[in-house]
Amino acid sequence: MKKRLFTLIELLVVIAIIAILAAMLLPALSKAREKARATSCVNQLKQIALVMRLYQDDYEDYVCGSRMPNKNYPADAPGAYYTNSWCVAGYAYEPQLFSRNELKGGTTPCPILCPSCLGEDGETFVTIKDSSTTIHFSTTANQGGYGMTQGTGYLSATATLLPSKIFEWKRPSETFMIADNPVDVIAQTWWWVWRHNKAINVAYFDGHVGQVKEQAVLGNWFKKNW
């Protein structure tokens, strides 16, 4: 009996079928991988929220300020200005959680990267959505992971927001404390990147973690009283 070999046409047909199947499966695999990353992100946010709770317990119920670049604090707010950012405060409680591998040689602790964040090798430029701004992880210490609500405490040349106690946040289960963000501070007008299949993960002031689908950023997400 003669052996029957594949013809070139048959081989091309098989390759085409494999390519079609791969094209059909890759989106599903990509979504499954992103779902796993989102779950890992949720776990990280739960740890960060716990660290912030420990801070409140140690500092008379004061919520850690997002950015406090000096140590001159009023007598009626003990502990409120002890660190220059919430990242530094968190590092004191959980150094491993608040140190990124690519920045171990630096002097400023910062949050771990969100698992879905681009540039986890520390070398990738990231373009902020709807902006021409790019960020380089290896040179910018506070970018690429999570951000804390600006209203928890913020000092700059143009703004002064003093820290407050946790009970001053009237809707703790509906107000953002920490969320996915390319900057270490979040507010309605800051940059936003919806990493998890067009959604972000959020840790609220009551400690629980949830997910918010991509939408117009609402001011109520960050207000103490509403």
Backbone bond lengths (Angstrom), bond angles and torsions (degrees), N, CA, C in turn:
res aa  C-N    CA-C-N  psi(-1)  N-CA   C-N-CA  omega(-1)  CA-C   N-CA-C  phi
1 M - - - 1.466 - - 1.537 110.16 -
2 K 1.323 114.88 141.54 1.457 118.62 179.32 1.529 110.78 -79.60
3 K 1.323 115.12 139.49 1.468 120.04 175.00 1.526 109.14 -76.32
4 R 1.335 115.33 133.94 1.460 119.50 -179.89 1.526 108.53 -98.75
5 L 1.309 118.89 121.89 1.459 124.12 -179.98 1.527 110.09 -100.74
6 F 1.367 114.23 156.23 1.455 119.22 174.10 1.522 109.91 -64.51
7 T 1.300 114.86 137.66 1.461 118.73 171.69 1.526 108.39 -87.36
8 L 1.282 116.63 164.61 1.469 120.98 179.33 1.522 110.75 -59.98
9 I 1.311 117.13 -39.10 1.461 120.66 -179.95 1.524 110.73 -63.07
10 E 1.336 116.14 -45.21 1.468 119.98 179.89 1.526 111.13 -62.76
11 L 1.320 116.45 -40.16 1.457 120.53 178.42 1.523 111.06 -62.38
12 L 1.307 116.99 -43.68 1.467 120.72 179.08 1.528 111.41 -64.79
13 V 1.343 116.64 -36.23 1.456 120.41 177.84 1.523 110.57 -63.83
14 V 1.343 116.49 -43.78 1.468 120.83 178.70 1.528 110.43 -61.52
15 I 1.327 116.77 -45.54 1.470 121.06 178.89 1.531 110.51 -60.41
16 A 1.333 116.46 -42.07 1.461 120.84 179.93 1.523 111.26 -63.26
17 I 1.335 116.43 -40.44 1.463 120.69 179.10 1.527 110.62 -64.68
18 I 1.335 116.24 -43.19 1.475 120.57 178.04 1.526 110.21 -61.46
19 A 1.335 116.95 -42.00 1.465 121.12 -179.88 1.528 111.13 -63.68
20 I 1.340 116.72 -40.28 1.469 121.02 179.05 1.525 110.38 -65.06
21 L 1.321 116.27 -44.66 1.469 120.13 179.08 1.521 111.20 -62.39
22 A 1.332 116.91 -41.95 1.467 120.86 178.60 1.520 110.89 -62.50
23 A 1.335 116.61 -41.78 1.461 121.01 179.60 1.525 111.33 -63.60
24 M 1.332 115.91 -32.94 1.467 120.13 179.16 1.522 111.53 -75.40
25 L 1.341 117.16 -34.47 1.459 121.14 -175.28 1.524 113.61 -84.62
26 L 1.327 117.49 -32.27 1.464 120.19 -174.51 1.526 114.02 -58.41
27 P 1.337 120.41 -44.93 1.469 119.18 177.56 1.524 112.57 -58.73
28 A 1.338 116.39 -40.83 1.462 119.64 179.15 1.518 110.96 -65.29
29 L 1.335 116.50 -41.96 1.462 120.18 178.14 1.520 111.47 -65.15
30 S 1.335 115.69 -38.52 1.459 120.22 178.98 1.524 111.12 -63.78
31 K 1.332 116.84 -41.81 1.464 120.62 178.47 1.521 111.07 -66.12
32 A 1.334 116.67 -38.80 1.462 120.50 178.73 1.528 110.73 -65.11
33 R 1.328 116.45 -41.11 1.461 120.49 178.20 1.518 110.80 -64.92
34 E 1.340 116.40 -41.14 1.463 119.85 179.09 1.522 111.34 -66.50
35 K 1.329 116.83 -35.52 1.460 119.96 177.38 1.527 110.61 -63.31
36 A 1.325 116.49 -39.60 1.465 120.40 177.57 1.530 110.69 -64.92
37 R 1.339 116.18 -40.95 1.465 119.86 177.65 1.528 111.21 -64.80
38 A 1.326 116.29 -39.10 1.461 120.02 179.00 1.525 110.94 -63.77
39 T 1.324 116.37 -38.06 1.469 120.45 177.40 1.521 110.89 -64.62
40 S 1.317 116.61 -42.15 1.461 120.68 176.36 1.518 111.05 -62.85
41 C 1.320 116.68 -38.25 1.465 121.31 177.38 1.526 110.40 -62.46
42 V 1.329 117.45 -43.00 1.464 121.57 178.21 1.524 110.61 -58.20
43 N 1.325 116.82 -43.47 1.462 120.76 179.90 1.526 111.08 -63.04
44 Q 1.344 116.33 -39.92 1.463 119.79 178.27 1.523 111.11 -64.87
45 L 1.333 116.42 -41.56 1.454 119.90 179.77 1.530 111.55 -64.58
46 K 1.319 116.81 -36.07 1.471 120.05 177.06 1.524 110.52 -62.60
47 Q 1.336 116.60 -40.45 1.460 120.38 177.57 1.523 111.27 -65.41
48 I 1.325 116.08 -43.18 1.466 119.90 179.60 1.522 110.38 -63.68
49 A 1.342 117.39 -42.61 1.461 121.04 178.93 1.523 110.83 -61.48
50 L 1.331 117.27 -38.44 1.458 120.99 177.40 1.526 110.99 -64.21
51 V 1.326 116.51 -41.67 1.469 120.47 177.79 1.528 110.18 -60.74
52 M 1.327 117.15 -43.43 1.463 120.12 179.49 1.528 111.43 -64.54
53 R 1.332 116.46 -32.32 1.462 120.31 176.17 1.527 110.53 -66.98
54 L 1.318 116.54 -39.98 1.469 120.56 177.28 1.525 110.50 -62.16
55 Y 1.330 116.08 -38.50 1.467 120.49 176.87 1.525 109.95 -60.73
56 Q 1.331 116.85 -45.73 1.465 120.14 -179.69 1.524 111.40 -61.24
57 D 1.318 116.77 -39.44 1.457 120.41 179.21 1.532 111.24 -63.21
58 D 1.317 116.27 -35.80 1.463 120.81 -177.47 1.522 113.18 -80.31
59 Y 1.348 117.47 -24.56 1.454 121.53 -174.57 1.527 112.58 -120.04
60 E 1.316 114.15 49.86 1.467 122.10 169.70 1.527 113.30 52.93
61 D 1.309 116.35 41.67 1.463 124.39 175.82 1.526 114.32 73.03
62 Y 1.332 118.54 8.90 1.457 120.20 175.60 1.526 110.12 -73.98
63 V 1.328 115.31 133.55 1.466 120.34 174.44 1.524 107.97 -76.08
64 C 1.310 116.71 138.47 1.462 120.69 -179.87 1.527 110.47 -62.36
65 G 1.316 117.34 133.44 1.456 121.56 178.52 1.517 111.72 -71.32
66 S 1.317 116.49 146.70 1.463 120.39 -178.18 1.527 111.55 -68.06
67 R 1.330 117.24 -48.80 1.467 121.95 175.05 1.514 109.25 -141.79
68 M 1.317 116.24 115.90 1.460 122.18 179.18 1.531 107.50 -130.63
69 P 1.321 118.76 87.73 1.462 121.49 -169.01 1.518 116.42 -78.02
70 N 1.325 118.99 5.65 1.463 118.83 173.70 1.520 109.71 -138.92
71 K 1.326 116.78 173.98 1.466 121.31 -174.65 1.525 111.66 -114.62
72 N 1.315 118.15 20.61 1.457 121.84 177.65 1.512 109.19 -90.91
73 Y 1.306 116.44 97.07 1.457 119.64 -175.06 1.531 110.74 -114.26
74 P 1.329 117.84 147.75 1.475 121.37 179.25 1.515 111.19 -71.15
75 A 1.316 115.11 157.17 1.462 120.41 -176.79 1.517 112.04 -63.92
76 D 1.336 118.08 -26.29 1.458 120.28 -177.49 1.521 112.93 -88.09
77 A 1.333 116.68 6.31 1.468 119.75 177.77 1.520 110.57 -133.28
78 P 1.327 117.70 63.59 1.467 119.70 -177.23 1.515 112.14 -61.41
79 G 1.316 115.64 133.65 1.456 120.41 176.75 1.508 114.68 84.01
80 A 1.316 117.76 -12.03 1.457 120.19 -172.56 1.524 113.06 -66.26
81 Y 1.329 117.16 -26.89 1.462 119.97 -175.93 1.531 111.51 -115.78
82 Y 1.311 117.85 24.13 1.460 119.79 -173.96 1.519 113.07 -69.34
83 T 1.324 118.26 -24.36 1.458 120.95 -177.77 1.521 109.87 -128.40
84 N 1.324 117.64 160.50 1.460 119.32 -178.48 1.522 113.19 -86.40
85 S 1.315 118.67 -6.41 1.462 121.35 174.92 1.518 109.21 -166.28
86 W 1.328 115.83 165.08 1.460 119.40 178.63 1.519 110.96 -66.11
87 C 1.334 116.41 -25.85 1.469 119.85 178.46 1.519 110.77 -65.36
88 V 1.329 116.09 -43.26 1.463 120.34 179.12 1.524 110.44 -66.55
89 A 1.328 116.65 -40.20 1.466 120.31 177.62 1.524 110.95 -61.02
90 G 1.322 116.35 -43.74 1.456 120.18 179.76 1.509 113.04 -64.88
91 Y 1.321 116.83 -34.63 1.464 121.94 -179.68 1.535 111.22 -59.32
92 A 1.319 116.65 -33.87 1.463 120.26 -179.75 1.531 111.86 -65.06
93 Y 1.320 117.66 -26.07 1.459 122.22 -178.69 1.523 112.80 -95.94
94 E 1.308 117.36 -36.57 1.463 121.39 -176.33 1.520 109.69 -144.16
95 P 1.340 117.92 79.60 1.476 121.27 -176.53 1.517 113.68 -56.60
96 Q 1.323 117.78 -38.24 1.452 120.02 -177.66 1.528 111.43 -66.05
97 L 1.324 116.60 -37.49 1.455 121.39 -178.91 1.527 111.65 -69.72
98 F 1.322 116.69 -35.29 1.456 121.23 -173.36 1.522 113.63 -102.59
99 S 1.315 118.13 23.55 1.465 121.90 174.75 1.516 109.07 -126.63
100 R 1.321 116.76 122.63 1.448 120.73 177.36 1.518 108.85 -91.16
101 N 1.324 116.92 142.60 1.455 121.62 -176.16 1.517 112.95 -55.98
102 E 1.337 117.31 -43.11 1.449 119.83 -174.19 1.520 112.80 -73.38
103 L 1.357 116.70 -6.74 1.452 119.55 -178.06 1.522 112.13 -119.27
104 K 1.318 117.19 18.68 1.462 119.97 -178.72 1.518 112.04 -61.51
105 G 1.330 116.39 -27.81 1.452 119.09 -179.91 1.507 113.03 -79.00
106 G 1.330 117.47 -8.65 1.457 120.67 -178.67 1.515 112.25 -84.31
107 T 1.312 115.83 -179.81 1.468 121.23 -177.43 1.517 112.33 -111.27
108 T 1.317 118.58 -8.59 1.459 121.87 -177.29 1.525 110.69 -108.73
109 P 1.342 118.31 114.39 1.459 119.66 176.60 1.526 110.18 -63.85
110 C 1.299 116.90 152.24 1.461 120.68 179.32 1.521 108.77 -150.97
111 P 1.336 117.56 162.90 1.459 119.74 -177.23 1.519 112.16 -65.34
112 I 1.299 115.51 154.35 1.454 119.55 171.92 1.520 109.06 -65.00
113 L 1.329 115.80 156.87 1.450 120.51 179.46 1.525 111.07 -72.70
114 C 1.310 116.32 145.39 1.453 120.63 167.99 1.525 107.53 -63.35
115 P 1.329 119.60 136.53 1.471 121.41 -178.59 1.526 113.44 -56.87
116 S 1.331 117.27 -23.72 1.468 120.35 -179.45 1.524 112.63 -93.98
117 C 1.322 115.99 4.64 1.462 119.42 -176.01 1.525 110.58 -77.00
118 L 1.305 117.10 135.46 1.449 121.31 175.93 1.518 109.86 -69.81
119 G 1.318 115.75 153.71 1.456 119.82 174.73 1.508 114.79 78.26
120 E 1.312 118.05 30.77 1.457 120.18 -179.22 1.522 112.50 -66.44
121 D 1.346 117.02 -13.62 1.452 120.21 175.73 1.520 112.04 -80.32
122 G 1.346 116.16 -2.90 1.447 119.78 179.47 1.512 114.05 79.77
123 E 1.320 118.08 6.14 1.454 120.73 -175.98 1.526 114.01 -121.29
124 T 1.319 117.05 -7.83 1.454 120.22 -172.57 1.529 111.75 -90.68
125 F 1.325 116.15 134.33 1.451 120.18 171.94 1.516 109.38 -77.88
126 V 1.317 116.96 141.17 1.447 121.50 -179.31 1.526 108.96 -120.41
127 T 1.301 116.82 127.72 1.457 120.78 176.96 1.519 109.08 -93.33
128 I 1.320 116.19 124.45 1.456 120.39 178.45 1.520 109.03 -70.69
129 K 1.309 116.94 136.60 1.455 120.81 -177.16 1.526 110.85 -58.27
130 D 1.322 116.08 137.94 1.460 123.59 179.67 1.524 112.33 59.84
131 S 1.322 116.58 29.43 1.458 120.46 179.66 1.516 108.86 -150.72
132 S 1.311 116.11 153.43 1.462 120.08 176.66 1.525 111.37 -89.60
133 T 1.331 116.49 1.16 1.460 120.84 -177.93 1.521 111.07 -68.86
134 T 1.324 116.77 136.02 1.464 120.95 173.55 1.517 109.27 -122.39
135 I 1.318 115.48 149.84 1.466 121.87 -177.01 1.513 109.12 -127.70
136 H 1.297 116.51 137.28 1.452 121.21 178.23 1.523 108.31 -110.59
137 F 1.331 116.52 116.26 1.458 119.95 -173.45 1.524 113.66 -61.37
138 S 1.305 117.81 -35.81 1.453 119.59 -173.33 1.524 112.48 -72.62
139 T 1.336 117.68 -12.88 1.464 119.74 -179.45 1.519 112.62 -118.27
140 T 1.315 118.87 -8.72 1.457 121.56 -178.08 1.523 108.90 -119.32
141 A 1.316 116.00 106.96 1.457 120.64 -168.31 1.518 114.18 -68.38
142 N 1.326 117.76 -32.25 1.466 117.99 -170.47 1.523 113.75 -103.74
143 Q 1.324 117.99 21.42 1.454 120.00 -176.91 1.535 111.64 -111.15
144 G 1.326 114.99 153.21 1.453 119.98 167.88 1.503 117.69 102.38
145 G 1.332 118.46 -6.85 1.453 118.54 -177.08 1.510 113.64 -118.37
146 Y 1.324 115.98 -92.22 1.454 121.95 -174.99 1.528 109.92 -136.06
147 G 1.331 115.36 156.12 1.459 120.05 179.14 1.510 111.16 -125.47
148 M 1.341 116.21 147.68 1.464 121.80 176.61 1.525 109.77 -102.49
149 T 1.324 116.02 145.98 1.457 121.51 -179.55 1.523 111.42 -55.11
150 Q 1.320 115.71 128.91 1.457 121.90 -176.10 1.527 112.24 -58.40
151 G 1.328 116.96 -34.42 1.453 121.30 -177.04 1.508 115.50 -67.17
152 T 1.326 118.46 -7.85 1.472 120.14 176.42 1.523 111.52 -71.86
153 G 1.326 116.87 -14.74 1.468 121.83 -179.30 1.507 110.04 146.67
154 Y 1.334 116.34 124.01 1.463 119.24 -174.59 1.520 109.25 -155.18
155 L 1.327 116.29 127.16 1.457 121.38 177.21 1.522 109.60 -123.72
156 S 1.316 116.18 132.30 1.462 121.47 174.71 1.519 107.82 -153.51
157 A 1.304 116.08 -177.14 1.463 120.04 179.54 1.525 111.79 -65.89
158 T 1.328 116.99 -21.38 1.465 120.23 -175.72 1.527 114.12 -119.93
159 A 1.324 118.34 -2.75 1.467 120.15 -176.08 1.520 111.30 -143.57
160 T 1.333 115.42 142.47 1.462 121.59 175.01 1.523 108.57 -136.89
161 L 1.311 116.62 106.65 1.457 122.83 176.30 1.520 107.60 -120.30
162 L 1.322 116.57 108.44 1.456 120.38 -176.67 1.524 110.99 -77.74
163 P 1.328 117.28 148.17 1.477 120.80 178.39 1.526 111.44 -63.49
164 S 1.318 115.55 158.73 1.459 121.17 -179.84 1.521 109.43 -136.54
165 K 1.313 115.65 169.45 1.455 119.90 178.81 1.531 110.37 -83.21
166 I 1.300 115.40 156.13 1.464 121.50 -172.01 1.523 111.87 -60.18
167 F 1.340 118.50 -32.89 1.464 119.34 -176.88 1.534 112.57 -74.09
168 E 1.334 117.77 -8.47 1.457 120.57 176.69 1.532 111.83 -75.81
169 W 1.317 117.18 -14.25 1.471 120.89 177.18 1.520 106.89 -87.11
170 K 1.321 116.27 105.53 1.464 122.20 -167.32 1.526 113.97 -71.76
171 R 1.324 118.31 -25.51 1.467 121.46 178.79 1.533 109.48 -126.07
172 P 1.317 117.24 69.23 1.470 120.52 -173.92 1.523 114.62 -61.86
173 S 1.331 117.34 -25.57 1.461 119.76 -179.42 1.526 112.81 -83.81
174 E 1.346 117.03 -4.86 1.459 120.93 -178.31 1.528 113.20 -123.74
175 T 1.315 117.25 0.19 1.462 121.35 -175.13 1.524 110.52 -112.13
176 F 1.332 115.62 132.45 1.466 121.14 -177.30 1.526 111.46 -67.38
177 M 1.320 117.04 132.39 1.457 120.97 167.33 1.526 109.40 -102.37
178 I 1.344 116.83 -52.96 1.466 121.95 -179.75 1.525 108.05 -137.67
179 A 1.326 116.22 141.58 1.470 119.81 -179.00 1.516 110.60 -149.58
180 D 1.342 115.33 162.85 1.465 120.83 171.14 1.522 109.15 -51.51
181 N 1.313 117.31 130.32 1.455 119.37 179.05 1.520 110.13 -169.42
182 P 1.342 118.37 148.05 1.460 120.05 178.14 1.519 113.41 -78.46
183 V 1.331 117.80 -4.86 1.462 122.14 179.86 1.521 108.23 -126.51
184 D 1.338 117.82 153.66 1.464 120.38 -175.64 1.527 113.97 -76.68
185 V 1.326 117.36 -1.26 1.460 122.43 177.05 1.529 108.05 -126.66
186 I 1.330 117.20 139.87 1.461 120.13 177.38 1.524 110.42 -122.80
187 A 1.299 115.43 146.99 1.461 124.89 174.61 1.518 106.80 -162.09
188 Q 1.316 116.71 173.06 1.465 119.90 -175.41 1.521 111.91 -60.19
189 T 1.316 117.91 -34.29 1.463 120.59 -173.77 1.526 113.84 -97.17
190 W 1.342 118.60 1.59 1.465 120.20 178.82 1.522 109.32 -80.71
191 W 1.345 115.84 171.17 1.468 120.71 178.41 1.526 110.80 -65.75
192 W 1.344 115.18 149.89 1.456 120.64 177.40 1.517 109.96 -136.20
193 V 1.310 116.74 138.15 1.461 122.90 176.07 1.533 107.48 -129.89
194 W 1.326 116.00 119.38 1.472 121.86 -176.31 1.531 107.92 -91.49
195 R 1.314 117.06 86.15 1.457 122.99 -166.65 1.522 114.83 -75.59
196 H 1.312 117.02 -35.68 1.465 120.44 -167.78 1.527 111.38 -96.11
197 N 1.334 116.15 82.82 1.464 120.14 -178.06 1.538 110.87 48.86
198 K 1.334 114.79 53.36 1.462 122.99 179.63 1.525 112.02 62.93
199 A 1.325 115.44 45.59 1.459 121.61 176.60 1.529 108.58 -152.71
200 I 1.325 116.76 165.20 1.463 121.47 173.70 1.523 108.88 -128.17
201 N 1.322 115.80 153.60 1.455 121.27 173.30 1.523 109.06 -96.67
202 V 1.316 115.84 143.17 1.466 121.55 -173.38 1.524 110.72 -136.11
203 A 1.341 116.16 135.71 1.466 121.80 169.40 1.527 107.22 -102.27
204 Y 1.318 116.52 123.69 1.462 121.92 -177.31 1.527 110.91 -91.51
205 F 1.327 116.16 168.90 1.457 120.64 -175.66 1.522 113.29 -67.09
206 D 1.323 118.20 -19.09 1.459 119.31 176.94 1.528 111.87 -85.74
207 G 1.352 116.93 -2.70 1.463 120.97 175.80 1.510 115.26 102.08
208 H 1.326 118.84 -14.77 1.458 119.04 -178.97 1.536 110.13 -81.78
209 V 1.330 116.14 158.67 1.461 122.36 -178.18 1.525 108.71 -119.45
210 G 1.325 116.28 135.37 1.449 121.39 178.87 1.512 111.21 -140.35
211 Q 1.332 116.08 -176.26 1.459 121.26 179.78 1.520 109.67 -125.53
212 V 1.327 115.85 141.46 1.460 122.28 179.63 1.523 108.44 -122.07
213 K 1.327 116.89 126.95 1.461 121.65 178.80 1.522 110.30 -73.09
214 E 1.333 115.56 154.76 1.457 120.99 -178.31 1.527 111.10 -58.43
215 Q 1.320 115.22 131.08 1.459 122.10 -178.30 1.525 108.40 -166.38
216 A 1.310 116.67 178.84 1.461 120.43 174.20 1.529 108.90 -64.09
217 V 1.321 116.99 133.11 1.466 121.59 -177.73 1.529 109.28 -70.39
218 L 1.328 117.02 126.81 1.458 122.47 -175.56 1.524 111.64 -97.46
219 G 1.314 116.62 138.23 1.455 121.14 178.66 1.513 112.95 -64.23
220 N 1.346 117.36 -30.72 1.462 120.68 -178.59 1.522 112.91 -65.26
221 W 1.330 116.68 -18.58 1.459 118.77 178.43 1.527 112.12 -63.09
222 F 1.332 117.38 -18.39 1.469 120.71 -171.09 1.537 113.50 -122.35
223 K 1.326 118.26 -0.55 1.476 120.90 -173.36 1.526 111.56 -86.97
224 K 1.340 114.76 144.22 1.456 119.92 175.21 1.532 110.97 -73.45
225 N 1.310 116.33 -40.88 1.469 120.61 -175.16 1.525 110.57 -122.92
226 W 1.308 116.14 112.41 1.474 119.76 173.66 1.523 109.89 -158.34
